[in-house]
Amino acid sequence: MILIADSGSTKCDWLLIDRQGNKKGEFHTMGLNPYFHNEAIIENAVRTCEGLFEIADKIEHVFFYGAGASSESLCAIVKRGLEVVFTEAHILVDHDLVAAAYSTYEGEPAISCIIGTGSNSCYFDGESVVEEVPALAYILGDEASGSWFGKMLLRDYFYKKLPEEIRIDFDATFHSSKEEIMRKIYNEPNANVYLAGFTRFIGKHAAHPHVQAWVEDGLLTFLKIHVECFANYREVKTHFVGSIGFYFSDMLKKVCEQEGVQLGMIIRKPIERLADYHINYLLPQLQKS
């Protein structure tokens, strides 16, 4: 049996398939990011996932693609955590950008972007995944991500720049003091996930011109940094994976047209198409082994 995982910082989707490509089960855990989670946390997340741990000894291959798995040392953290559970499996750990590239591949070169809790981009020609500019995470980067917009909401709230109706709804929804919010951001783990948690509230007010200006400005900033960095960006399609691109697709279409970006797919959860890529391109190689 073969297990494929696509993990952001907030959640991880797992899909079980057999060597013939038949889908046998789907599981969900917290997001597993080696920037924030050590081997013990990763191991525990799998062990406590109902159904997944029970089949651990039947797994022959694990393909794990995750946010934060961007270097050999960071991938090793994830791999060590998984090896304790999947003792019979060959485990491959790679970046979530690779998953984005695989899940949006249509047989021709393209730019693939992630806009979810965090954000990033790459170019995939069918063989190599290339990053032109690095992801700088939620403090320095993650333009147009959930954490990016969460920071914009909180800044405007505390600086008293929110429109009155949005401010009133914020108070009624969250009942949070400045001290509590600051503690969650500066003193507790997973601040990026906490910030991205405000996305649903932002979406609720997406029709308001003040929020539309945030979203369009964030998406435009993302395109200028993470798409227009590729010399041929006008000549190939640009695909988007993640909840922000999905839920704000109308504004994404608008800024792509404005910048001359050929908009391709917009996918909220890439796991199904990721599995299809493995079935069509990678399983044939495994079947020979």
TAHUVEN-V220181 format. One record per backbone hydrogen bond with DSSP energy under -1.0 kcal/mol. NH is the residue of the N-H (numbers start at 1). CO is the residue of the C=O. E is the energy in kcal/mol with one decimal. If there is no record, write none. Layout:
nh->(NH,NH)
co->(CO,CO)
e->(E,E)
//
This chain:
nh->(2,3,4,5,6,7,8,12,13,14,15,16,17,18,21,24,25,27,29,31,36,37,42,43,44,45,46,47,48,49,53,55,56,58,59,60,61,62,63,64,65,66,67,69,70,75,76,77,78,79,80,81,82,83,84,86,87,89,90,92,94,96,99,100,101,102,103,104,105,110,111,112,113,114,115,116,120,122,123,124,125,130,140,141,145,146,147,149,150,151,152,153,154,155,156,157,158,159,160,161,162,167,168,169,170,171,172,173,174,175,181,182,183,184,185,186,187,194,195,196,197,198,199,202,203,204,206,208,212,213,214,215,216,217,218,219,220,221,222,223,224,225,226,227,228,230,233,235,238,239,240,241,242,244,245,246,247,248,249,252,253,254,255,256,257,258,259,261,264,267,274,275,276,277,278,279,280,281,283,286,287,289)
co->(17,61,15,63,13,65,11,29,6,27,4,25,2,22,18,16,16,14,12,10,33,33,38,39,40,41,42,43,44,46,49,52,53,55,56,1,1,90,3,92,5,94,7,66,68,71,72,73,74,75,76,77,78,79,80,82,85,86,60,62,64,66,95,96,97,98,99,100,102,124,237,122,239,120,241,118,114,112,130,110,128,123,136,137,142,116,117,145,146,147,148,149,150,151,152,153,154,155,157,156,156,163,164,165,166,167,168,169,170,171,177,178,179,180,181,182,183,190,191,192,193,195,196,198,199,200,203,205,208,209,210,211,212,213,214,215,216,217,218,219,220,221,222,223,223,227,230,232,262,111,265,113,267,115,115,242,243,244,246,248,249,250,251,252,253,254,255,256,238,240,270,271,272,273,274,275,276,277,278,282,283,286)
e->(-3.2,-2.8,-2.7,-3.0,-2.7,-3.2,-2.6,-2.6,-2.5,-2.8,-3.0,-3.1,-2.9,-2.0,-2.0,-3.5,-1.2,-2.5,-2.2,-1.6,-2.0,-2.5,-2.1,-2.8,-2.4,-2.1,-1.5,-2.5,-2.1,-1.4,-1.5,-1.0,-1.4,-2.0,-1.2,-3.1,-1.4,-2.5,-3.0,-3.1,-2.3,-2.4,-2.1,-1.6,-2.1,-2.7,-1.7,-1.1,-1.4,-2.7,-2.6,-1.7,-2.2,-2.6,-1.1,-3.2,-1.5,-1.3,-3.0,-3.0,-2.8,-1.3,-1.1,-2.2,-2.4,-2.8,-2.8,-1.1,-1.0,-1.9,-2.6,-2.5,-2.2,-2.5,-2.8,-3.1,-1.8,-2.0,-2.5,-2.7,-1.3,-2.7,-1.0,-2.8,-1.9,-3.6,-1.7,-2.3,-2.2,-2.0,-1.6,-2.4,-2.2,-2.6,-2.3,-2.1,-2.7,-2.5,-1.0,-3.3,-1.0,-2.4,-2.5,-1.6,-2.4,-2.3,-2.1,-2.0,-2.6,-1.3,-2.2,-2.7,-2.2,-2.1,-1.7,-3.0,-2.5,-2.0,-2.7,-2.2,-1.2,-1.6,-2.0,-2.2,-2.9,-1.7,-1.6,-1.8,-2.8,-2.1,-1.4,-2.6,-2.8,-2.1,-2.8,-2.8,-2.4,-2.4,-2.3,-2.4,-2.4,-1.9,-3.5,-1.7,-3.1,-1.8,-1.9,-1.9,-3.0,-3.3,-2.8,-2.5,-2.7,-1.3,-1.2,-1.6,-2.9,-2.1,-1.1,-2.1,-2.8,-1.7,-2.2,-2.2,-2.2,-2.1,-1.9,-2.9,-2.9,-3.0,-2.7,-2.3,-2.0,-2.0,-1.9,-2.5,-2.5,-2.8,-3.8,-1.6,-2.8,-1.2)
//
